[in-house]
Amino acid sequence: MGCAKSIQQPTVPVTGTVEFAGKPLAGATLVFHAVDKTKFKWKELPQAFTDSDGRFSIRTYTTNDGAPAGDYDVGIAMVQPTSDEGEDQRRRVKGSTVIPAKYADPKTSGIRVTVDGKKTDLPTISLAP
């Protein structure tokens, strides 16, 4: 396992909030897709889940470790934890908040964020219906 650590990119804490129609968006999954993929040895996809207040903390390798510095296109989709599986297991739930499908694809979401080399609290990401 010593090998794995040597090829991990350095990360910095990244937090933020997501709103949909002006209200906190709970139960969303965010996935960061690096604009310049050549900087990543493992094709890392930093990601997070929003809490009941729409807040999130990005993880790449371990819980809340953040993301490597760089520019990212962000995909946001609605998922909920399943009741019978571990916390990292998520699925779509019928009847949950529905956001436009364009937000799930980082190429069409229109959301780009920058993580610099220090702790980053991103501006609120506001999604329109």
C-alpha positions in Angstrom: 0.0 0.0 0.0 3.0 2.3 0.3 3.0 2.7 -3.5 -0.5 4.1 -3.6 0.4 7.1 -1.4 3.4 8.0 -3.6 1.2 8.7 -6.7 -1.6 10.5 -5.0 -1.8 14.2 -5.8 -1.5 16.7 -2.9 -5.0 17.9 -2.0 -6.4 21.0 -0.2 -9.7 21.2 1.7 -12.7 22.3 -0.5 -16.1 23.2 0.8 -19.2 24.9 -0.5 -23.0 25.1 -0.8 -25.4 24.2 -3.5 -28.8 25.8 -3.9 -31.7 24.9 -6.3 -34.3 27.6 -6.9 -32.9 29.6 -4.0 -33.1 26.8 -1.4 -30.4 24.5 -0.1 -30.1 21.3 -2.2 -29.9 18.3 0.0 -28.9 14.8 -1.2 -27.0 15.9 -4.3 -23.8 14.3 -5.6 -21.1 16.6 -7.0 -18.3 15.2 -9.1 -15.3 17.4 -10.1 -13.8 16.7 -13.6 -10.4 18.2 -14.1 -10.2 20.5 -17.1 -6.5 19.6 -17.6 -6.5 15.8 -17.0 -2.7 15.5 -17.7 -2.0 16.6 -14.2 -3.7 13.5 -12.8 -2.0 10.2 -12.6 -5.0 8.2 -11.6 -7.8 10.1 -13.4 -9.1 11.2 -10.0 -12.6 12.4 -9.7 -13.0 14.5 -6.5 -16.6 14.3 -5.2 -19.0 15.1 -2.4 -22.6 14.7 -1.2 -24.6 17.7 0.0 -26.1 17.6 3.5 -29.5 18.9 4.6 -28.2 22.5 4.4 -26.8 22.0 0.9 -23.2 22.1 2.3 -20.5 19.8 1.0 -16.9 18.9 1.6 -14.9 17.4 -1.3 -13.0 14.1 -1.0 -10.5 12.6 -3.5 -8.7 9.8 -1.6 -10.2 10.0 1.9 -13.1 11.7 3.7 -12.8 15.5 3.5 -9.3 15.5 2.2 -10.3 18.0 -0.5 -9.1 18.1 -4.1 -5.8 18.7 -6.0 -5.3 22.3 -7.2 -6.7 23.1 -10.6 -9.8 24.0 -12.6 -12.8 21.6 -12.7 -16.0 21.3 -14.6 -18.7 20.1 -12.1 -21.5 17.6 -12.6 -24.3 17.6 -10.0 -27.0 14.9 -9.8 -29.6 14.0 -7.2 -29.1 10.8 -5.3 -30.0 9.5 -1.8 -28.4 7.0 0.5 -30.0 3.6 0.4 -31.4 2.3 3.7 -29.7 -1.1 3.6 -26.2 -0.4 2.4 -23.1 1.5 3.6 -22.9 5.3 3.6 -20.9 5.3 0.4 -23.7 3.5 -1.5 -26.1 5.9 -3.2 -29.1 5.5 -5.5 -31.7 7.7 -7.2 -34.9 7.9 -5.3 -38.3 8.4 -6.9 -40.0 11.6 -5.7 -36.8 13.3 -4.6 -36.0 16.9 -5.8 -35.6 16.9 -9.5 -33.0 19.2 -11.1 -32.5 19.7 -14.8 -30.5 16.8 -16.4 -28.0 19.3 -17.9 -26.4 19.7 -14.4 -25.4 16.0 -14.2 -23.1 16.3 -17.2 -20.0 18.4 -16.5 -19.9 19.3 -20.2 -23.4 20.9 -20.1 -23.7 22.0 -16.5 -22.0 25.4 -17.0 -20.3 25.0 -13.6 -16.6 25.5 -13.4 -14.7 26.0 -10.2 -11.1 26.7 -9.4 -9.2 25.1 -6.5 -6.0 27.0 -5.7 -3.2 25.7 -3.6 -4.9 26.6 -0.3 -8.1 25.8 1.5 -11.0 26.8 -0.7 -14.6 27.8 0.3 -16.3 28.0 -3.1 -19.0 30.6 -3.8 -22.5 29.2 -3.5 -23.4 27.1 -6.6 -26.9 28.3 -7.6 -28.9 26.0 -9.9 -31.9 27.3 -11.8 -35.1 25.2 -12.4 
